[in-house]
Amino acid sequence: MNAASTSTPVLDALPTVRPDRIPLLLLPVLALAAIPLTGSFSTWVTLTFAGLAMGMIIFIIASGLTLVFGLMDVLNFGHGVFITLGAFLATSVLGRMTGWTESESLFRNLLAVLPAMAAAMVVAGGVGLAFERLIIRPVYGQPLKQIMITMGGMIVGVELIKVIWGAQAIPLPLPVAFRGSLLFGEAAVEKYRLISVVVGLAVFAVMFWVLSRTKVGLLIRAGVQDREMVESLGYRIGRLFIGVFVAGSALAGLGGVMWGLYQQTVTPEMGGQINVLLFIVIIIGGMGSVGGCFIGSLLVGLVANYAGFLAPKVALFSNILLMVIVLMWRPEGLYPVGKR
Amino acid sequence: MSVPLLQLEGVHTHIGAYHILHGVDLEITRGELTVLLGRNGAGKTTTLRTIMGLWPASSGAIRFDGGEIGSLSTPEIAHRGISYVPENMGIFGDLTVRENMLLAARGAKRVEDIDAARLDWVFGLFPALKRFWQHPAGLLSGGQKQMLAVARAIIEPRQLLLIDEPSKGLAPAIIQNMIAAFRELKQTDTTILLVEQNFNFARQLGDKVAVMDGGRIVHAGTMADLAGDEGLQQRLLGLSLAAHQ
């Protein structure tokens, strides 16, 4: 035994483990920098919560997209269709439960919203499964074709949504107990934004637990780095990818419900409009990185809200500007995944 | 004569438009360490990847433990009992040493599920892994990564190990550690197919040797015969053992 126990300088030396926390610091730095610019603390609190809520919803939608790219190098430009689908399903489910959504009772409101979220996740996940099998599978390893065919898939999907729900915008009012604001001193924070933050944190916590504490999560993290080696170890990466794609589609459906309620209006084009934001987020975060996606989403949400208040014209391109600045600093994103 | 554990017959492999293997015939005897030698581009790595199903054979037969595996997927081949250590070691750098080992132990959901005696045996072979158990594998040195790669391949009993150039880029002291570890491994009757360019390393370990050139096996025999015949070394490898030392 101890065949290799001979002590050598190589065996004794190992760099100290230093987690990279610098990107995490960007959030408090950005938020603190905005305090003097916004002019009043209460305005800053309102804007910050709005930014965090927006960021959390973006994270829910984008997390699946970044994992899909990380695992199989698949650029899914059709992700937006699952958002739209989720939002329209919410209009149908909540539209049939107006007695519950118009109730003053938070419990009855939740009993209406939760089935809408569940329906959106199940249907978006199911459509995601078909999307992967029929549209993405034939173009594995062909990035240009992936872009074309997934965009085409989204166009077809949106047209089908128009066939079912019509081309016009549909209002999606918040349930009564979700409306209004809570006052913290002079700062008003919309209740729904608080709810969005809580749901986003819950999704992040579950995702973090799955990725860091379960073997499936370990396989996903390993597959993002080197899928060929995962297969050589005896695991079917294709099945794992399908699972991640379905879960990512379901999360996009959930995000669609939340985004629809956030905007209180649902349009067939909403998914396509958010798509751009999603790609900005996953590029900022480092493609394939869930942690990076989380930070990137919050940065995008905060920047959009601060810029919208301070310089509305800049807000039009603030996220692109943010992406450019981040990429000049870290060309592979905040948390680049160590790919083979 | 015993039935070979692995048998390749007339295996051809194409990668895109390139025809890499031109009818490889190779037999690996159970319980022996066979070294596959040859120049750069001779087809050694392609042979291993073809056995593993990563670059499937375009024609020919690959039989393992009595069954045809040429048409199986890589995970199915791995489940038949073949472990593969690629040339780049295939370490998951963002995962810890512990997580890398847990992934390799297919039967374990948690580290506690890994056979403790087997894990102790692996730690005995490669003590550095125990010391750096919770460290990200990406921070390990080249030698430590190679140890982790081999440890992953043997954390559960496998019938055949395919190892691609384990001595590549390693310091001499680490190479001696690797040789000692492989000797220990040979005592467990594990069958090993080792691709190597370092003839001195190969000579110390190999029972059998096969030499490749131009995508074909051009010589197969015992390592003792090749090591003792300088003329044969010159003809097959272009260098004698003396020149390697």
Chai-1 contact restraints between the chains, C-beta under 6 A:
chainA,res_idxA,chainB,res_idxB,connection_type,confidence,min_distance_angstrom,max_distance_angstrom,comment,restraint_id
A,M1,B,G124,contact,1.0,0.0,6.0,A-B,restraint_1
A,N2,B,G124,contact,1.0,0.0,6.0,A-B,restraint_2
A,A3,B,L125,contact,1.0,0.0,6.0,A-B,restraint_3
A,A3,B,A180,contact,1.0,0.0,6.0,A-B,restraint_4
A,A3,B,A181,contact,1.0,0.0,6.0,A-B,restraint_5
A,A3,B,E184,contact,1.0,0.0,6.0,A-B,restraint_6
A,A4,B,L125,contact,1.0,0.0,6.0,A-B,restraint_7
A,A4,B,F126,contact,1.0,0.0,6.0,A-B,restraint_8
A,A4,B,N177,contact,1.0,0.0,6.0,A-B,restraint_9
A,A4,B,A181,contact,1.0,0.0,6.0,A-B,restraint_10
A,S5,B,P127,contact,1.0,0.0,6.0,A-B,restraint_11
A,T8,B,A173,contact,1.0,0.0,6.0,A-B,restraint_12
A,V10,B,S141,contact,1.0,0.0,6.0,A-B,restraint_13
A,V10,B,G143,contact,1.0,0.0,6.0,A-B,restraint_14
A,V10,B,I174,contact,1.0,0.0,6.0,A-B,restraint_15
A,L11,B,A128,contact,1.0,0.0,6.0,A-B,restraint_16
A,L14,B,F132,contact,1.0,0.0,6.0,A-B,restraint_17
A,L14,B,L139,contact,1.0,0.0,6.0,A-B,restraint_18
A,P15,B,L139,contact,1.0,0.0,6.0,A-B,restraint_19
A,K215,B,K109,contact,1.0,0.0,6.0,A-B,restraint_20
A,L218,B,E99,contact,1.0,0.0,6.0,A-B,restraint_21
A,L218,B,L103,contact,1.0,0.0,6.0,A-B,restraint_22
A,A222,B,F92,contact,1.0,0.0,6.0,A-B,restraint_23
A,A222,B,L103,contact,1.0,0.0,6.0,A-B,restraint_24
A,Q225,B,F92,contact,1.0,0.0,6.0,A-B,restraint_25
A,Q225,B,D94,contact,1.0,0.0,6.0,A-B,restraint_26
A,D226,B,G90,contact,1.0,0.0,6.0,A-B,restraint_27
A,M229,B,G90,contact,1.0,0.0,6.0,A-B,restraint_28
A,E231,B,T74,contact,1.0,0.0,6.0,A-B,restraint_29
A,E231,B,P75,contact,1.0,0.0,6.0,A-B,restraint_30
A,S232,B,T74,contact,1.0,0.0,6.0,A-B,restraint_31
A,S232,B,Y84,contact,1.0,0.0,6.0,A-B,restraint_32
A,L233,B,L103,contact,1.0,0.0,6.0,A-B,restraint_33
A,L233,B,A104,contact,1.0,0.0,6.0,A-B,restraint_34
A,G234,B,P75,contact,1.0,0.0,6.0,A-B,restraint_35
A,G234,B,A78,contact,1.0,0.0,6.0,A-B,restraint_36
A,G234,B,H79,contact,1.0,0.0,6.0,A-B,restraint_37
A,G234,B,R106,contact,1.0,0.0,6.0,A-B,restraint_38
A,Y235,B,P75,contact,1.0,0.0,6.0,A-B,restraint_39
A,R236,B,P75,contact,1.0,0.0,6.0,A-B,restraint_40
A,G338,B,G93,contact,1.0,0.0,6.0,A-B,restraint_41
A,G338,B,D94,contact,1.0,0.0,6.0,A-B,restraint_42
